[in-house]
Amino acid sequence: AWARSARAVIDGLRDEVRLASAREVCLQPCLRDVRREHFLFVGDRLGGLVDYGAMGVDRVALDLSRLLGDWIGPDREGRAEALAAYERIRPLPPAEVELIPILERAAAVLSGGRWVRWQ
């Protein structure tokens, strides 16, 4: 089922990723594994982070695509609010913002393939 679904989107996605890879964006240290369980809160304040195993230099859009997908999902209003909060600390150039949905779509296809290989 995954292979059929992937085939239906892979050609268009391949072209999107190819074009996106040519965009110049800032590289900086990123967690690259921003799942909810890696953030420790004390009340409504961040108290700590765990599991730095995937950390490395990458595009901020990669972390944001994973964070938005895992924490907020398809809620457009919630996503806009989250990005606005992030941009109050570090403004995002348009090239980075445009990468976020492309990286999310690519991750959806690739993570399915990874899961199939694990089985």
C-alpha positions in Angstrom: 0.0 0.0 0.0 2.8 2.4 0.8 4.6 1.7 -2.5 1.4 2.4 -4.4 0.8 5.7 -2.5 4.5 6.7 -2.9 4.5 6.1 -6.6 1.4 8.4 -7.0 3.4 11.4 -5.5 7.1 10.6 -6.0 7.6 12.2 -9.4 6.1 15.6 -8.5 7.8 15.5 -5.2 11.2 14.6 -6.8 11.0 17.7 -8.9 10.0 19.9 -5.9 12.9 18.6 -3.8 15.3 19.1 -6.7 14.2 22.7 -7.1 14.2 23.2 -3.3 17.7 21.8 -2.9 19.0 24.7 -5.1 17.8 27.3 -2.6 20.4 28.9 -0.5 19.5 29.0 3.1 21.4 29.4 6.3 22.9 26.3 8.0 23.1 26.2 11.7 23.1 23.6 14.6 19.7 21.8 14.6 18.2 19.1 16.7 17.0 17.2 13.7 14.7 15.0 15.9 12.3 17.4 17.5 9.7 15.0 18.9 7.5 16.0 21.8 9.1 13.5 24.2 12.5 15.2 23.7 11.3 18.5 25.3 10.9 18.7 29.0 8.6 21.3 30.4 8.2 22.8 33.9 4.8 24.3 33.8 4.6 26.2 30.5 8.4 26.8 30.4 11.0 24.7 28.6 13.1 23.0 31.3 15.3 20.8 29.2 16.0 18.9 26.1 16.9 15.2 25.7 18.3 13.0 23.0 20.9 14.9 21.0 21.8 11.9 19.0 20.6 13.3 15.7 21.9 16.8 16.2 24.0 18.4 13.5 24.4 21.3 11.1 21.3 21.6 8.9 18.6 23.9 7.6 16.2 25.4 10.2 13.3 24.5 7.9 14.1 20.8 8.6 13.6 21.2 12.3 10.5 23.4 11.8 8.9 20.9 9.4 9.3 18.1 11.9 8.2 20.2 14.8 5.1 21.6 13.1 4.1 18.1 11.8 4.6 16.4 15.1 3.3 19.1 17.4 0.6 20.9 15.4 -0.3 18.8 12.4 -2.6 20.2 9.7 -4.0 23.0 11.8 -3.2 26.1 9.6 -4.0 28.6 12.3 -1.8 26.8 14.9 1.0 26.5 12.4 0.9 30.2 11.6 0.9 31.0 15.3 3.8 28.7 15.9 5.9 30.2 13.0 5.0 33.7 14.1 6.3 32.9 17.6 9.5 31.5 16.2 10.0 34.5 14.0 9.7 36.8 16.9 13.1 35.3 18.0 14.6 34.5 14.6 13.0 35.9 11.4 12.8 33.4 8.6 13.7 34.3 5.0 11.0 33.3 2.5 13.2 30.5 1.1 13.2 28.8 4.5 9.5 29.2 5.0 8.9 27.7 1.5 11.0 24.7 2.3 8.9 23.6 5.3 6.0 22.0 3.4 8.3 20.4 0.8 10.3 18.8 3.6 7.2 17.6 5.3 5.9 15.9 2.1 9.3 14.4 1.5 9.4 13.1 5.1 6.0 11.6 4.8 7.1 9.5 1.8 10.5 8.6 3.1 9.4 7.7 6.6 6.9 5.2 5.1 9.7 3.6 3.2 11.9 3.4 6.3 9.1 1.8 8.3 8.6 -0.8 5.5 12.3 -1.7 5.6 12.2 -2.2 9.4 9.4 -4.7 9.1 
